[in-house]
């Protein structure tokens, strides 16, 4: 076993995507209390991958979450998978932060931690911007290994340098991308199969350390972030207009012909 | 170079492979005209005069000719062998340099995986706001996006820096323009060491046959658990081929091993917005609808009439896809033959 790896996994609490999700009518920010909150699914794959790497190389796994006080529920839940500790960046002034400012806060928080690798899910089910991993790499001036469906970390060479290699999932196949550590890695759900925590893991998670960071601890001005510091403003939100009532027929011998008639009527064939 | 541009220049990052512009590039150019005058940024690997390995002068000429056909008067050309060697960062640095030099009114690029990473990094580097997966753009800079599985439409405006918009593919219909002879401005791009952090060792295309890209296809035929067996996806493939479309699958189908994971449509897979989406044996869980409900026309074939997917169908058939698909294939063949 080579040099141990210090790993930080970004974990986001998101509204349950299986339920109705809403924006607040007052300022169009996500109403994070209106629907059940869960750990962003893709992040569980990042946690699993971090645990696998720890098993292989030794080291530590810490979780990092930015979110309201209540996000601690998701942090505890995520800790059940087996990470060692968690850091919770929380501050009332952070509510309504845009992606640009979120990446600034997360980069500052990562600056207070020791790590060789930052792992995260390639996207969240709420914002779905898929930009945070790349933004963090940009801000931290480290390599980005984004969109991984496979990750390997080679042991350090004689100079002490360690190299990470991923298969980056693309629309047509994959790319092999390689970079020296430290690096930010984002993963898709094709990378592994997250395990279910055992009863022992669940009990152990209750006593794992969760530390809190406020904006003041990070030296970030509250006016620069959150709703009032956002780089974009929402001007309106409307529910998607319902699709016009469609035609539904029962299949018979002529169902295929009727379908082709429909396609022709819409000039699709 | 000096900035001799009017304030309403809008930079558009062209997407191209093997000397051909992507269909989305035309959509971006149409979108850019809503905000100002498009200047298309053409980043090509290889250096001038190089015949092999990189892009030859002939490739650049071909791309400029295609841009001229789209009515683009200004092309900003930068060549560097490094564009193809490192993941997104050389492109980011080139664009950041152009934003500093040309002070455009906005930057438009494609909301692909690479495009969104470029957009995010460019926002950080230029101190700007960004909006991704934009489906509509207005003259005052307001952009619309669909959120929460397409259940709501949000309009937003960027209020910081040079607005960066990553435009969703197939969302904006490209408009014809009067062809012109573009003026090509060649620029020297200076890359720093941090552009070389993530090396691309190889790019592997996994076999997908001759079908169009799922995310670019104007027709998608998708199957779910109801397809039953992996070999029955051949029925969907046959129909897709007749319609010149791509084949997709629900998560239930890919998790169940019926079809390769790369074709998954939905919240955790790809988002598609084709002219026609034919859902076969898909129940229509909210996570699946998230990836396809912006399709212009939705056809549903499912034996369970209570499946939620029927709620968004323009044309639905309650029946066994194993019977309806062969009928459809035959009917299409007869139509083509008549």
Interface residues (C-beta under 8 A of the other chain):
Chain A: X17 X18 X20 X21 X23 X28 X41 X42 X98 X99 X100 X103 X125 X126 X128 X129 X130 X131 X132 X133 X134 X135 X137 X138 X139 X141 X142 X143 X144 X145 X146 X147 X165 X168 X169 X170 X171 X172 X173 X174 X175 X176 X177 X178 X179 X180 X183 X188 X189 X190 X230 X231 X232 X233 X234 X235 X236 X237 X238 X239 X240 X243 X244 X246 X247 X248 X249 X250 X251 X252 X253 X254 X255 X256 X257 X258 X259 X260 X262 X263 X264 X266 X268 X269
Chain B: X87 X88 X89 X92 X112 X113 X116 X117 X118 X119 X120 X121 X123 X124 X125 X128 X129 X130 X131 X132 X133 X142 X146 X147 X148 X149 X150 X151 X152 X153 X154 X155 X156 X157 X158 X159 X160 X161 X194 X197 X198 X199 X200 X201 X202 X203 X204 X205 X206 X208 X213 X214 X215 X219 X243 X261 X262 X267 X268 X270 X275 X276 X285 X286 X287 X290 X293 X297 X298 X299 X300 X301 X305 X310 X312 X313 X314 X315 X316 X317 X318 X319 X320 X323 X324 X325 X326 X327 X328 X329 X330 X331 X332 X335
